[in-house]
Amino acid sequence: MGSTQGSSAPKRTGKLLFALLMRMHFYIGLLIGPFILVAALSGIVYVMTPAVEEWLYRDALTASSQEAGEPLARQIEAAQVASGQAGLPAAVRPAPEAGGTTRVMFADPSLGPSEHRAIFIDPATLEVRGDMTVYGTSGILPFRTALDHFHRGLMLGDIGRLYSELAASWLWVIALLGTVLWVARRRALKGASPRLAPRRRHATVGVLALVGLLFFSATGLTWSQWAGSNIAELRNAWGWATPSVSTLLEAPAEPESTDPHAGHGMSHAPEGGHHARPEGFDQALAAARGAGLMAGGLQIEPPASVGRAWRVSEIDRRWPTQVDQVALDPADMRVLDQTDFATFPLAAKLTRWGVDLHMGVLFGLANQLVLALFAAALAFLVVWGYRMWWLRVRSTTIHQAQTVTALFLMLPRMTQLSLIVLLVLLGLALPVMGASLVVIVAIDAVRWALARRSSTTGAGKTS
């Protein structure tokens, strides 16, 4: 008798856990689904628009001549005249190929973070081909910038970014929960009646798209506001951070600037120093080529302040990735520091490839089509999940056992404690998930209390 009870306890616990996982899968889909759907649909639009952007801004991106270009110094001077800027640009991107234009990028305090005013110069004729705002290291133009801001934060700034972090935080959970449920019930679903066909279709698409969903979640979290900072700290602690050259000179000729914005990359205007003049860009380009930076796409940044070095970076994120950097001494343009992507830690390489894959630039059109396919599958899963929920609402009534609270209270004490510890750790690592989990649990607890009160009242009336 004792052995039978002992063997039945784990079996009962397993059934309760399975029911709890089902309920959590339902809750996440119901409450987080709208955020995931917006991220999926906006992601499809974003990833499929590089060709549209190239067409929209073809005049700015294309030079009128295939002839050899003038020195960068003359191109910069033309951009200074056109823009009314007396100071040096924050960065210059020489024409990546014949027939392309040079981007001369100026800092502007009226622009947002990572934004610059770019003057597009025809290298051969010095004609101004365009004048617009560019965004980020990828240098996307206004059309895709707007799509990027909507995809990441609904164009609401840091507050809006909570939506995408919420979606990314829960996406991997709901995907894995769905896979666990499919594995446990695949035989039953395989021979299911037509009534269960929608559930079978939902499960099949989810399993087929699992790899893509996990990828979206992992790479999306690296960009997130709260979880992203935790991930960055973890990478630094484990030595997985992406290497970058140091532009700080060992013995600056003059004291460091007291400007609080000095030394923060290209977010402000350079302040001078040795060779911090237009001719220095040509010298830096030649030195970088001599150091082995042979990518077509380069970005040249002058010293941000006295006591800083020039930085030249490869910016070709396609395969094979070219993102090497050099720091150059302003006095004689000798290489002070250099990073080589081939020597990056594996984790840093995977992060670089993952981000570029997420943006659809690593493998070009093929990359974009695959991403769009996975995002479409994700959108289908959300919409189909709501259809299943609506059909179920019409045919059943909610009772106490269907709440997470009721199922949790029936679990053994040690199992309850283990789940609490696991959820607390997840909440600390993914704060937006933790905060939303509190809301989900509160909603479920209210439903459980109402259902319990209703059943007690009904029992009292019957008696």
N, C-alpha and C positions, 0 to 999 in steps of 0.2 A: 504493500500500500504506500509506504514511504517513498520507495524508488519511483513509483508511478507519478507521485506528486512532484518529486524532485525533477523528473524529466519533463513534466508538463510546464513547469515554471519558465524555463528558457523559451519554450515554444510560444507560450502566451506573451512573453516579453517581445519576442520577435514579431508576432502579429500586431501588437500594439505599436511597435516602432514603425512597421510597414504602414499602418493606418495613419500614423503621425506624419510620415514622409509624404504620403498622398495628400494629406490636408495642407501641409506646408507648400507643396508644389502648386496646389490650387490657389492658396492665398497669395503667393508671390506672383503667379500669373494674373490673378484678378486685380491686385492692387498696384503692382509694379509694371504690369503689361503695357499701359499707355506710354510710359516713359521709354520702354524698350522699343515700342512700335515707332515712336517719333525718331529715336536714334537710328533705327534700321532704315526708315524711309528717307530721312535726310542724308544718311550715309550713302545710299544708292545715288541720290542726286549729286552729291559732292564728288564721289569717286568716278562718275561717268562724264565729268565736265572739263577735263583738261583740254580736249580737242576744241570744245566750245570756247574756252578762254583764249586759246591760240588764235582762233578765228576772230573773236571779238577785238583782240588787241594786235592783230596782225600788222597794222601800220607801225606800231611802236616797237614790235619785236623784230621787224624786218628792215634791213638797210636797203637803200636804193641802189647800192653798188656792191659788187663782189671784189672790188679792188682792195689792195693792202691798206690798212688803216694808218691814221696819223698816230703819233705817240700819245700815250694816255694823258700826259700833261696838257696837251692841246685840247683833248676831248674834255678834260675836267674844266679847263678854262672856258670852253664853250658852254658847259653846263652851269658854271657859276654865273656867266652873263645872263643866260636864259632864266635862271631861278632867282637872280638877285642876291645870291649867297656870296659873301666875301670870304667866308672861312672854307676850310677844306671839307670834303665830303666825309661822312662817317665810314663809308666803304665804297669800293668800286668793283664792279663785276665786268671784266673785259668781255667783248663779244666772244661767245663760246665757239663760233665757227664763222666761216666766210658767209657774208650775207646776213649776219646777225647784228644786233645793236649792243652798245656798251651801256650798262646801267651805272649811273653816277648817283649815289644814294646819300641824301642829306638828312641829318637829324632835324626834327621839328618838334618843339615843345607842345604844339597844339595836337599832335598825333598821339595815338595810344601806344601801349607797350609793344615793342617789337615791330613798330611801323616806321617807315621812312618815306620821304619824298624822293622818288626816283625820276631822274631826267634821262631819257633814252636818246643816245647820241649815235648817229651814223658815223662809224669810225673813219670812213674815207672822205666824206664831204663835211663832217662836223655839223650836219643838219640835226636839229632837235626833232626827233620822231615821236616823242611822247613825254608826258609829264603827269605822273599819277602816284598814288600811294601803293607801296608794296609791303607785304607782311611776312614776318618770320624768316627763318633760315632758308626755307624752300622758296621764298621770294614770290609767293602767289600774288596775283593782281586783284583789283577790287571785286570782280565778280565772284571768284572763288573765296576771297576773304570773307565776303558776306555769308556764303554758304558754310564756310568753316566755323564762323562765329555762331551761326544758327545750330549747326550740328553739335557743337561743343557746349553751348550755353544759351540757346534760344535768343541770342543777341541781348542778354540781360546781364552781362558781366559775370563777376564771381558768383553772384547769387544763382544765376542761370546754370552755371557749371555743376551745381548740385544735382540737376536732373540727369546729366550724362554720367556722373559718378554713381548715382543711384542705380541707373540701368546697368552699368558695367559691374558694379559690386554684386548684384543679384543674378546676373546672366549666367555665370558659371555655376551658381548654386542650383538654379532651376533646371539648367541643362543636365547636370549630373544627377539630380533627383529624378528627372524624367527618364534618364538612362537606367537608373536602378529599378525604377518601377517597370520599365519595359522588359528588362532581363527577368524580373520576378514573374511577369505575367505574359511573357511572349507566347507560351503555348496556348494559354486561354484566348489571347487575342487572335492567334493564327486561325483558330477554328470558331471565331466569334460569329454570332448571329448578325444579320444586317443592322440590327439596332445598335451594335457596338462598332460598326464600320467607321464612324467619325473618330472614335478614340483610337482605332488601329491606324488610321491614316495620320493622325496627329503624332502618334508614337513613332511611326516609321520615318516621317520627315525629320523629326527631332533627332533620332539616332543617326541618320545619314548626315545631318548638318552639325553633329556634335563637335567635330574638330574645329570647324569654322566658328562656332559659338564660343568655344573656350578661347580661341585666338582673339576674337573681338573683345572679350572680357579682359584678358590678360594685358593686351596692348592698350586698351582704353584706360585701364587703371593706372598705367605708367604716366598718363597725361593728367590724371585727376588731381584735384586740389589737395585733398586730405590723405587719401590712400597713397597717392603718388609721392608725397613727401615721406611717408613711412617706407615705401619701396626704395626711394633714393637713399635714405639712411641705412637701410639694410644692405644695399649694394655697396655703399661706401665701407660699411663695417666688414663686409666679406671680401673687399678688394675687387669688386666687380664694376666699379665706376668707370665711365668712359674717359680715357685719357685725353688731356687737352694741354696744349703748350702753355707755359708761363711767359707772360709778357713783361714781368717785372725785372728791371735791370738790377744787377748785383750792386753796382755802385753808381747811382744816378748822379749826373753832373750838377743838378740843381734839386732843391727840396721838392718833395711831392706836393701836388696841388691840394689845397684844402677844400676844394669843391667836393661836396658829399656825393656827387654823381660821377666823379672821376674814377677811371679804372674799371668801369662796368661795361666793357665791350663797346658795342657800337650804338648804344642807346643815347649817346650825346655827341656833341661835336668835339673833334680833337683839339688839343690846346697847344700844339706846336712841338718844339723840340728839334733835334738834329734831323735834317732831311724831311721834316714835316712840311713839305711843299709839293706842288703838283709833280715836279720831276722825280720825287721820291717814289711815286707809284710805278714808274717805268723801271727804276732800279730794283724795287722790291719784286716786281714781276720777273725780271731777269734772274735775280738771286733765287727765287723760288723754283724756277725752271731748272736752274743749275743744281738745286738740291733734290731734284727728282719728282717734283709735283707736275705731272704731265697731263692731268685731266683737262678736258676742254673747259669745264666750268670752274672758275676760281673766284674767290672773294679776297680783296686786298683791303686791310684795315690799317690806317696810320696809327702812330702812337696816340693812345687816348689822353696822355698827359706827359709832362716831363718825367723821366725815369721809367718810361714804358717803351716796349719794343714794337716794331711792326709785326702784324700777323697776316699770314697768307694761308688760306684754307681751300682745299678742294671741296666742291659742293655737288659732285655727281653722285646721287643716291641710287642710280640704276645698277644693275648687275653687269660686271663686277663692281662693287662699291668702291668709290674713290673719295675718301674723306681725310686724307693726310693733312697735316698742318706744319708750318714752320714759324718760329719767332725769329725776327731779324734785328740785329743791332742797328740802331739809327745812324751810328757813326760811320760804319763801313759795310753794312748789309751782310755781315757774316752771320751764319746760322747759330743762334744761341740755344735753341731747343727745337725738337722735332718729334712728331708722333707719326707712327706708321700703322695704318689699319691692320696690316698683316700681323702685327705683334699684339693687337688688342686681346685682352682676356676673352674667352669664349662667351661669357655672359654679356660683355659689352658689345660683341659682334651680334649676338642674338637680339639684343635690345635694339641696335641700329637697324638690323634687317626687319625686325618685327614692326617697328614704327613705320619704316618705309613701305613695307608690305601693306600695312593698315591704310596708308595714304594712297596706295595704288601706283607708286612710282618705281618699285623695284624691278618689275618685269613688264612695265608698260601696259598695253591694251589687254593682254592676257590676264595680268594681275587684276585689272579693273573689272573685267568680266567675271572672274571667279568671285571677287568680293561682292559684286552686285548679286550674284547667284545666291551666295550664303545669306546676304542681307534680305533678299526676297524670301528665302526659306524662313528666316526669323520672323519677318512680317506675317507670313502665312501662319506660322505657329501661334502667334498672338491672336490673330483674327479668328482662326479656327478654334482656339481655346475658348474664346468668348462665345462662339457658337455652341460649343459643347456645354458650356456653363448655362446658357440660356435654355437649351433643350432640357437640361437637368432640372432647372428651376421650375419649368412648366410641368414637370412630371413627378416631382418629389417634394417633400417637406423637410425642413431642417430640424434635426433633433439634437439632444444634448451630446450624444456620442460623436457627432460630426465635428465638434470643436476641438482645437488643439489642446485647450486647457483640460477638457475632460479626459482626453487620451493621456496627456502628460501626468495627470494625477493618479492614473491607474498603473503607471510604471513603478518598478521597484525603486527604493530610495537611492541606491547607488547609481542606477541608470539615470535618474533625474539629476543627481549631482554631476555626473559626467557630462550630460548634455548642457547643463548650465555653465560649467567650466569651458566647454568647447565654444559655446556661443559668446561668452564674455571675451575670450581670446580673439575670436573673429571680429567682434565689435571693436576691440582696441586696434586691431590691424586695419580694419575697414570701417572708419568711424561713421560714414554715412549709412552703411549697412546696419551698424549697431543702433543708430538713432531710429531708423525706419523699422527695425525689428521690434523696438520698444512700442512703437505705434501699432504694429501688427498684433503683437501680443495683447496690448490694451483693448483693441477692437474685439479680438477673440474672447478675452476674458469677460467683456460686457455681454457678448452673445451667449456665452456659457452661463453667466449669471441670470440672464433673462430667460433662457431655456429652462434652467433649473427651477426658477421661480414659477414659470408657467406650468411645469410638470407637477410641482408641489401643490399649486393652486388647483390644478385639475384633479389631483388625487384627493384633495380635501373635499371638493364638490362631490366626487363620486362616493366617498364614504358617508 
